[in-house]
Amino acid sequence: MSDSWDQEILDRVACFAFDNMYLFRVYGMTLPTFVTVFLIVITRHIFSMLNRFKHMSTRTKEKHRILTRSLIIQALLPVLIVIIPFCGMMGFTLFIPPTYYETIS
């Protein structure tokens, strides 16, 4: 930050210190992994349970498969819209040199 700013204000804007963003980077890089693994495990479990039920009619099984696929799509939308851009932003901060923000006034 610029030296013309009051020291009291500079002390309160510690959230802009990108050295402190380590935790956000860790969250941004591990969260998509956990979400992906969770979705894969749940999907496999649902389809294996559907295959185990022999007393269901083929039409009911097909309806369950269609509903499961739509549920998967609904679960992937937040990943595509929120988590992937968040990871991109956090990954972008890894490549910015720390001196870059000192030159901005």
C-alpha positions in Angstrom: 0.0 0.0 0.0 1.1 3.6 -0.5 3.1 5.4 2.2 0.6 8.3 2.1 -2.0 6.2 4.0 -2.4 6.6 7.7 -0.7 3.9 9.7 -3.9 3.1 11.6 -5.6 2.3 8.3 -2.7 0.2 7.1 -2.8 -1.9 10.3 -6.5 -2.7 9.7 -6.1 -3.8 6.1 -4.0 -6.8 6.9 -6.5 -8.9 4.9 -4.9 -7.5 1.8 -1.5 -9.0 2.7 -1.3 -11.9 0.2 1.3 -13.7 2.4 -1.7 -14.5 4.7 -3.7 -16.2 2.0 -2.0 -19.5 2.5 -5.1 -21.0 4.1 -7.4 -19.8 1.3 -5.0 -21.4 -1.2 -5.1 -24.7 0.6 -8.9 -24.6 0.7 -9.1 -23.6 -2.9 -7.0 -26.5 -4.0 -8.3 -29.3 -1.8 -12.0 -28.5 -1.8 -12.6 -29.5 -5.5 -10.7 -32.7 -4.9 -13.0 -33.7 -2.0 -16.1 -32.6 -3.9 -15.1 -34.7 -6.9 -14.3 -37.8 -4.9 -17.5 -37.4 -2.9 -19.6 -37.2 -6.1 -17.9 -40.2 -7.6 -18.3 -42.3 -4.5 -22.0 -41.4 -4.1 -22.7 -42.0 -7.8 -21.1 -45.4 -7.8 -23.0 -46.3 -4.6 -26.3 -45.3 -6.0 -25.8 -47.2 -9.3 -24.6 -50.3 -7.4 -27.7 -50.2 -5.2 -29.9 -49.9 -8.3 -28.3 -52.9 -9.9 -28.8 -55.0 -6.7 -32.6 -54.5 -6.6 -34.0 -57.3 -8.8 -37.6 -56.8 -7.8 -37.8 -53.4 -9.5 -39.3 -53.1 -12.9 -37.1 -52.0 -15.8 -39.2 -48.9 -16.2 -38.7 -47.9 -12.5 -34.9 -48.6 -12.8 -34.7 -46.4 -15.9 -36.6 -43.6 -14.0 -34.1 -43.9 -11.1 -31.2 -43.7 -13.5 -32.6 -40.6 -15.1 -33.3 -39.0 -11.7 -29.8 -39.9 -10.5 -28.2 -38.4 -13.6 -30.1 -35.1 -13.1 -29.1 -35.1 -9.4 -25.4 -35.5 -10.5 -25.8 -32.5 -12.9 -27.4 -30.5 -10.1 -24.5 -31.3 -7.8 -21.9 -30.4 -10.5 -23.3 -27.0 -11.3 -22.0 -25.4 -8.1 -18.6 -27.0 -8.7 -18.5 -25.5 -12.2 -19.9 -22.1 -11.3 -18.3 -21.4 -7.9 -15.4 -23.8 -6.9 -13.5 -23.9 -10.2 -13.3 -20.1 -10.6 -12.4 -19.8 -7.0 -9.5 -22.3 -7.5 -8.5 -20.3 -10.6 -8.3 -17.1 -8.6 -6.4 -18.7 -5.7 -4.0 -20.4 -8.2 -3.5 -17.1 -9.9 -2.2 -15.5 -6.7 0.5 -18.2 -6.5 2.1 -16.7 -9.6 2.0 -13.0 -8.5 5.3 -11.8 -7.0 4.9 -10.3 -3.5 6.5 -7.1 -4.7 3.7 -6.5 -7.2 1.3 -5.2 -4.7 3.9 -2.9 -3.2 4.2 -1.0 -6.4 0.5 -0.2 -6.6 -0.3 3.2 -5.1 
